[in-house]
Amino acid sequence: IVFQTSGSGQSLAILAASHSPYTHMGLIEIDPQGEVMVLEAVGPVKLTPLDEWINRGTAGRVTVKRVKSFSDEKAQQTLAAAHAYDGRPYDIFFLPGKDAIYCSELVHLAFKEGPALELGRVQRVGELSINNPAARKLIKARWQRYPLCSAGKVDSFEDCLAIMLQQELVTPASIAQDPQLELVYTNFGVFAE
């Protein structure tokens, strides 16, 4: 599993809300030609060469972790489960479901549906630190399109926020902190989790 600080517009909000430098993640896969690839949910779910993936992040920083005592068979099950989502669009609302996928959801589902391993912690949005300018700005920019609010039943930002706070999601930080993982490599220094 590979982690980075993304260069995307929502990265600062994720960083501030989760108190983690890890705002994007994916699964390492070696293709048949021996090239190291990252299977990621970036819109759409796809394979990206590792070098390109690292360069898209911030300052070339990357952390690689793996599940302790994980067999090759279980790794293949994980990748096969992840590839079931190939081509799915990116979920900007981080909603549970499988029509659109966000990065940590892809990894979480791949381990759960492949080798039946629960990796990461499912949290409610309200458990995150969303009372910061970056997170609030992102939420305010998206709330009127948020599917659970846009059905015409919610008229105000505050009413929609109350619904959003109950939403469940899994963050890159929760996966990075999972005790089932061991560190393989990092150049994040003291910021590595």
N, C-alpha and C positions, 0 to 999 in steps of 0.2 A: 504494500500500500504506500502510495507516495503523496506527500502533502506539500503545499506551498502557500505563499501569500499571493493571491491572484492580483492581476493588474486591472480587474474589472471595476466598473463604477460602484458596485455594491460591496466590494471587498472591505472598505473601511467600516461600513455598518456591521458586517459580520464579525470583523475583528473586535470592534468595540462591544458588541452584544455578547460575544462568547469569551472575551478576555483571552483570546488565543491568536497567535500569528497565522494559524492555519485557516485559510478562508476558501481553499479549493483542494480537491483531492481526486485520486483515481487509483486504478489498479494497474500494476505493471504486467505486461505480457510480452513475451518474445515471439515475434512473428516467424513464419516458416523460413525466411531468409536470414534469421538471426538478429533482426533489428529490434531494439528495445522500444516498446510502444507503451502508451498510457491509454487505457480504456477509461473514458471520462464522460460525464454528463455536462456538456457545455452548449448544447443546442446545435445539432442533435447529439445523442449518445453516439460516440464514435471513438476510433483509435487515432491517436496523435503520436508522432515520433517524440520520444522523451526529450531530445534536445530542443525541439520546437516548444514543447510543453513547459520546460524550464525557462526558456527565453520569454515566454508570455507572462511569466510570473514576475515578482519583484526581486531585483538584485541577484537573480540566479540562485536564490536560496531554496533548498529542498530538504525534506526529511523523508527517509524510507524506513518503514516498519514492516514487520511480518508477524503472523500468528506463531506463537511458540509451538514447537513440535508439530508443525503442520505438514502433512504428507503431500506428495506430488498429486496424488489422486484427489485429495480435497481441494488443492489449488485449482486443478482442472475443473472440478465441479463448480467452484466459485466463478471462474471465468465463463463457463458455459451459461450459468445463471445470469451473469451480467450481460452477456451478449444477447440474451432474450430481449433486452431493451434497446438494442441497436436501432438508431434512427428516431427514437422518441425525442420530442422537443424538450427544451429546458423548462423547468417549472419555476417561474419567477416568484411564485407565492409560497413555495416550500410546503405545498399541501400533501397530505398522505394520498396515496393513489398511484396508479401506474400509467395513466395516459400521458403525463409529462413527468420528468424525473430531474431532480437536482443532484449535485455531485455526491454528497454524503449519503443520500437516499439510495443511489445506485450501489454504493459499496455495502451499505447496510443490508439491502435486499439480496445482493449477490451472495453474501455469506449466509444469510438466513435461508434463502431458497436453494442454495447449492448444498453445502455440507451441514446445514441446519445448525449454524453457529450464530448466536446473538452477539453482535459486535457493536459497541457504542451504546449510548443510553438515550432512549426516547424521552424527550423533555417537552414541556409546554413552552410556548413562546414567552409566557409570563415569567418563567424561571430565568430567562436571559436578561441581560442588562440593556434593555431597550430605551431607557431614559437617558439617551445621549443624543447630541445633535445629528450625528450621522445616521443612526438607526431611525430616529424620528423622521428625518428628511426622507429616507427611503420608504418608510411606511406611509407617510403622507402623500408621496408621489404615486403610490400604488393602490391605496385603499378603495378608491371608487371603482376599480376594476377587479377587486378581490372577489372571487366567485361567491363566497358565503355572504357578502354584503351587497353585491351588485344585482341581486335578484329583485331589488325594489323594496325590500323590507327594512333597510337601514338607510337613514337619511343623513346621519352625521358621522364625522370622523370618530368622535368619542364612542358612539354606539358600535361602530365597526371595530374599533380597537378592542373593546370588551370581548368581542367574538374572536378576534385574532389572538388575544392573550391565552385563550383556551386551546388553540391549535397545537397539535403534537408534531414534532419534527426531530430529526437527528442531525447534529452538527459535526463538522470535521473535528472540532475540539473534543467532543465526547468519544469519537472513535479513536483519536490519537491518545487519549488518556486511558483507554481500556487496558486493564492489567493483563489481558490475554496476549497483548502485543509486546514485542521486543524491538529495540532500536537496532537498525542495520547501519544507517548512515544519516548524518545531519551536518549541515553547515549553517544552522541557525544559531549555533553557540549556546549561550545561557537561555535563549528564548525557546529552545526545543523542549517539548513536553514528553 
